[in-house]
């Protein structure tokens, strides 16, 4: 079932598509309750695309008709499909609920369309029609921490509000001795967070002030510049259920209508699964950073989901296996679609956030200014037999989605270390 809200001639009109049976009646109840709670007390329903309505659906309509009538509001059905009208006639509710007066004003979209995808109930908002992201990859095809990788000088990356980025980097533009701190970083909407690989295990962060933008020295990563085309709010269709990073990423990629997408997500998490560098790739002094058993001292894995019950800010990219971003920058996300991606997460103490459409810049700024960063992780799909702990999981949140058309590689550094 899909629900779209529009402002029409002083009314809030809800267009409903799909079946209004016992299962979906609960979602309609939630949608109507949210509208009333937000102050919309004059509701018009377009049921012309409803293929079936049961007594449960009729019960929801009558409940809100009475509730709004009691506070001098109104609920009317302005268009009804044949199956809906048949049930209304049968229950003798046509005269009470239906108003066939035509409306000349098509209305303006004020709230999101509601869709269900992969276990998620999503409210989707269009932000900037036709917006595209310009993407570049920093670092070559060589393995992280290998001798060729260590010979490439880091890139100085400014991170203004229009940029999102993930990869390996560090703060400190003029610090000649700072190569030992290179670890996971993310940047979004004028804020950046790094987890130094210098043994402190304490994340640092910078937030833009005015026209100034945080600067990160980057040895490897993916950088996206441009605007987001869509914004969605999501929760699981099952009460108390969870959804994996792979499923959220798949929905975002579908919404982008592209082979690759940039994604920013703020969500309540039941646990993050991933890894973080304990030793900078520049300090590895080895052919392979991931040699066993030395890797145990160079990398921290989450043996079980970490940061349970926290609020996660997740930044990254997702693409189909043959998408434009180089494979060296991506890892399998898991799931049935075989998508690949590169996602980092910053964990914060839990705080509720308001319903409806959110402004990314304001949301990110408030998050960094009100609470400190608890940790930064490169999110992974731990699919090891028996001992693997799976994927990062979420219950509800918000995403911002940008379509990616092509990717430009920057194999050479733009400044010395």
Secondary structure, DSSP 8 states (H G I E B T S, - for coil): -EEEEEEETTEEEEEEEEEESHHHHHHHHHHHHHHHHTT--EEEEEEEEEEEE-HHHHHHHHHHHHHHHHTT-EEEEEEE-HHHHHHHHHTT-HHHHB-----S---EEEEEEEEEETTEEEEEEE-STT-EEEEEEES-SS-TTSHHHHHS--EEEEE-TTEEEEEEEES-TT-TTGGGG-EEEEEETTEEEEE-TTTT--EEEEE--TT--EEEEEEEEEEEEE--SEEEEEEESSTT--EEHHHHHHHHHHHHTSSEEEEEEEEEEEEB-EEEESS-GGG--SS-TT-TTTHHHHEEE-SS-BSTT-EEEEEEEEE-TTSSS-GGG-EEEETTTTEEEEEEEEEE------SS---HHHHHHHHHHHS-EEEEEEE--B--TTT--B--EEEEEEEEEEEEEEEEEE-S-SS--
